[in-house]
Amino acid sequence: MNTSKQQRIVHLSADSILKYLLGTDEAIATMIKCKSPDMQIVTTDLELYQAAGSLQKYDDVPVSRFAKLLEVVDITSHRQITGNEKPVLTHQHVDVLRTKALGAGLSEPSDSK
């Protein structure tokens, strides 16, 4: 008797990882913090590199959030999958990712606190 269940696979994109790290998407945060045993969360080192490279010094991301991400997400090599090196992360791509993660006009820190 085969009792193994088929796992649902969820791929995290760079902007999804950035949303999680910045705390701007509760659904992604809940999925990672409360990962179901029948779910496999995957990403590539390229996606992680792009998300981490899009963080700014004023973002104040807790190290524990990174640790939880690394605990539950399976990370595969972009080079092993594609045979190509990771592309250089440009300022333009950072702007695109931050806009997706924070919303239009929110990719820079505000002066009001």
PEUR-V888966 format. One record per residue. N is the residue number from 1. SS is DSSP state (H for helix, E for strand, - for the rest). OMEGA is omega in whole degrees, -180 to 180 (none if undefined). BURIAL is 1 if it has 16 or more other C-alpha atoms within 10 Angstrom, else 0. Layout:
N	SS	OMEGA	BURIAL
N	SS	OMEGA	BURIAL
//
This chain:
1	-	-180	0
2	-	-178	0
3	-	-179	0
4	-	178	0
5	-	176	0
6	-	-180	0
7	-	172	0
8	E	-179	0
9	E	178	0
10	E	178	0
11	E	177	0
12	-	175	1
13	-	180	1
14	H	-179	1
15	H	176	1
16	H	177	1
17	H	179	1
18	H	177	1
19	H	178	1
20	H	-177	1
21	H	-179	1
22	H	179	1
23	-	-177	0
24	-	180	0
25	-	-176	1
26	H	-179	0
27	H	178	0
28	H	179	1
29	H	180	1
30	H	179	0
31	H	-178	0
32	H	-177	1
33	H	-176	0
34	-	-174	0
35	-	178	0
36	-	179	0
37	-	180	0
38	-	180	0
39	E	173	0
40	E	178	1
41	E	-175	1
42	E	172	0
43	E	176	1
44	E	176	1
45	H	176	1
46	H	180	1
47	H	179	1
48	H	177	1
49	H	-179	0
50	H	179	1
51	H	-179	1
52	H	179	1
53	H	179	0
54	-	177	1
55	-	178	1
56	-	-176	0
57	-	-179	0
58	-	-177	0
59	-	175	0
60	-	180	0
61	-	179	0
62	-	178	0
63	H	180	0
64	H	178	0
65	H	175	1
66	H	-178	0
67	H	179	0
68	H	178	0
69	H	-179	1
70	H	179	0
71	H	-170	0
72	H	-176	1
73	E	175	1
74	E	-176	0
75	E	178	1
76	E	-177	0
77	-	175	0
78	H	-178	1
79	H	179	0
80	H	-180	0
81	H	-172	0
82	H	-174	0
83	-	-178	0
84	-	173	0
85	-	175	0
86	-	176	0
87	-	177	0
88	-	179	0
89	-	-178	0
90	-	176	0
91	H	180	0
92	H	180	0
93	H	175	0
94	H	179	1
95	H	179	0
96	H	-179	1
97	H	-179	1
98	H	177	1
99	H	177	1
100	H	-176	1
101	H	-174	1
102	H	-175	1
103	-	-178	0
104	-	176	0
105	-	-178	0
106	-	-177	0
107	-	176	1
108	-	-180	0
109	-	177	0
110	-	180	0
111	-	-177	0
112	-	176	0
113	-	none	0
//
